[in-house]
Amino acid sequence: MTQLTIGHLAERAGVATSAIRFYESKGLIASVRTTGNQRRYEQSTLRRVAFIRTAQRVGLSLEEIGEALATLPDGRAPTKSDWHRLSKAWRPRLDEQIERIERLRDRLDGCIGCGCLSLKTCALTNPDDTAAQWGPGAVFLEPQRKARR
C-alpha cells in the first residue's frame, strides 16, 4: 500500500498541510504514525479529502460532512454508490440553500430582509418594524419565516 506524507497529501489534494491536520483533528481523515512519529496517509485519503472539499464548496458544514463520512465502513473514501446515496440525502438541504441564495440575490438590491427600517423600501415591506416579532436577523430571507410574511 502506498502511503503519503502530510506534505505530499496536501500538495496532491491542493490544500495546506494545516487543513490536513485540521481534518484529522475533526476525525474526517486518519493517519498512522511512523516510528519517528511522522504522519502517513493511505492513498485513498486523497479521495476522502476531495470529498470533504467538494462538500464544503456546496455549503455543507464540517459536522454534516463528518456525519456522512461516519456512514462509510472502515473509514474508507466514498465510492460512486456511496456518493450517490450521500448526495441524494443532501438534495433537500441543498435545494433549501439554493432557494435561500436565490431569495438573497433577487432581493439584495431592495431589501436586506432584516427589519432594520434603514432602507427606503423598508417602509413598504416592513411598516412599523412588524418583522421584529419574528426575531433577529434576515427574517425575510429565512425559509422557516417566509410563510409568516
C-alpha positions as CSV (number, residue, x, y, z in Angstrom):
1,M,0.0,0.0,0.0
2,T,1.2,3.4,-0.9
3,Q,1.4,5.9,1.9
4,L,1.7,9.6,1.6
5,T,3.4,12.1,3.8
6,I,1.4,15.1,5.0
7,G,3.2,17.4,2.6
8,H,2.6,15.1,-0.4
9,L,-1.1,14.6,0.5
10,A,-1.6,18.3,0.9
11,E,0.1,19.0,-2.4
12,R,-1.8,16.3,-4.3
13,A,-5.1,17.4,-2.7
14,G,-4.5,21.1,-3.3
15,V,-4.8,22.1,0.3
16,A,-2.5,23.4,3.0
17,T,-0.9,21.0,5.5
18,S,-2.8,22.9,8.2
19,A,-6.0,21.8,6.5
20,I,-4.9,18.2,6.6
21,R,-4.1,18.4,10.3
22,F,-7.5,20.2,10.9
23,Y,-9.5,17.5,9.0
24,E,-7.6,14.9,11.1
25,S,-8.3,16.7,14.3
26,K,-12.0,16.6,13.4
27,G,-11.9,12.9,12.7
28,L,-12.6,13.3,9.0
29,I,-9.4,11.6,7.9
30,A,-6.9,9.4,9.7
31,S,-3.2,8.8,9.6
32,V,-0.8,6.3,11.0
33,R,2.5,7.3,12.7
34,T,5.9,6.1,11.7
35,T,8.5,5.1,14.4
36,G,9.7,8.7,14.1
37,N,6.1,10.0,14.9
38,Q,5.5,11.3,11.3
39,R,2.1,11.1,9.8
40,R,1.4,8.8,6.9
41,Y,-1.8,8.7,5.0
42,E,-3.2,5.9,2.8
43,Q,-3.6,7.0,-0.8
44,S,-7.3,6.6,-0.5
45,T,-7.2,9.6,1.8
46,L,-6.9,11.7,-1.4
47,R,-10.4,10.8,-2.4
48,R,-11.7,11.5,1.1
49,V,-10.1,15.0,1.1
50,A,-11.6,15.6,-2.4
51,F,-15.0,14.5,-1.0
52,I,-14.6,16.9,2.0
53,R,-13.6,19.8,-0.2
54,T,-16.5,19.2,-2.6
55,A,-19.0,19.0,0.2
56,Q,-17.6,22.2,1.7
57,R,-17.8,24.0,-1.7
58,V,-21.6,23.3,-1.9
59,G,-22.0,24.7,1.6
60,L,-22.2,21.7,3.8
61,S,-20.8,22.1,7.3
62,L,-17.9,20.0,8.7
63,E,-20.4,18.4,11.1
64,E,-22.6,17.3,8.1
65,I,-19.6,16.1,6.3
66,G,-18.4,14.2,9.3
67,E,-21.8,12.6,9.8
68,A,-21.8,11.4,6.2
69,L,-18.3,10.1,6.4
70,A,-19.2,8.2,9.5
71,T,-21.7,6.1,7.5
72,L,-18.8,4.7,5.4
73,P,-17.4,1.4,6.6
74,D,-13.7,1.2,7.6
75,G,-13.2,4.9,7.3
76,R,-12.6,4.5,3.5
77,A,-13.1,7.0,0.7
78,P,-16.6,7.2,-0.8
79,T,-17.3,5.0,-3.8
80,K,-19.6,6.0,-6.7
81,S,-22.6,4.3,-5.0
82,D,-21.8,6.0,-1.7
83,W,-21.6,9.4,-3.3
84,H,-25.0,8.8,-5.0
85,R,-26.5,7.8,-1.6
86,L,-25.0,10.8,0.2
87,S,-25.8,13.3,-2.5
88,K,-29.4,12.0,-2.6
89,A,-29.7,12.5,1.1
90,W,-28.3,16.0,0.8
91,R,-30.5,17.1,-2.0
92,P,-33.3,18.6,0.2
93,R,-30.7,20.5,2.2
94,L,-29.0,21.8,-0.9
95,D,-32.4,22.7,-2.5
96,E,-33.2,24.8,0.5
97,Q,-29.8,26.5,0.3
98,I,-30.3,27.3,-3.4
99,E,-33.7,28.8,-2.6
100,R,-32.1,31.0,0.1
101,I,-29.4,32.2,-2.2
102,E,-31.9,32.9,-4.9
103,R,-34.0,35.0,-2.5
104,L,-31.0,36.8,-1.4
105,R,-29.9,37.5,-5.0
106,D,-33.4,38.7,-6.0
107,R,-33.9,41.0,-3.0
108,L,-30.4,42.2,-2.4
109,D,-30.8,45.5,-4.2
110,G,-34.0,46.5,-2.5
111,C,-34.2,44.8,0.9
112,I,-31.7,43.2,3.2
113,G,-34.6,41.5,4.9
114,C,-33.7,42.3,8.5
115,G,-36.5,44.6,9.6
116,C,-34.0,47.4,10.3
117,L,-36.1,50.2,8.6
118,S,-32.8,51.7,7.3
119,L,-33.7,51.4,3.6
120,K,-36.4,53.4,1.9
121,T,-38.2,50.3,0.8
122,C,-38.5,49.1,4.4
123,A,-41.4,51.4,4.9
124,L,-43.2,49.3,2.3
125,T,-42.1,45.8,3.1
126,N,-41.8,46.2,6.9
127,P,-44.0,49.1,8.1
128,D,-43.7,49.8,11.8
129,D,-41.0,47.1,12.0
130,T,-43.5,44.3,12.1
131,A,-40.7,41.8,11.3
132,A,-39.3,42.3,14.8
133,Q,-41.9,39.9,16.1
134,W,-40.2,37.1,14.1
135,G,-36.8,37.6,15.8
136,P,-33.4,39.0,14.9
137,G,-31.6,38.6,11.6
138,A,-32.7,38.5,8.0
139,V,-36.2,37.2,8.7
140,F,-37.5,37.8,5.2
141,L,-34.7,35.6,3.7
142,E,-35.2,32.6,6.1
143,P,-37.4,29.9,4.7
144,Q,-39.0,29.0,8.0
145,R,-40.0,32.6,8.5
146,K,-41.1,33.2,4.9
147,A,-44.6,31.7,5.5
148,R,-45.3,34.2,8.2
149,R,-44.9,37.2,5.9
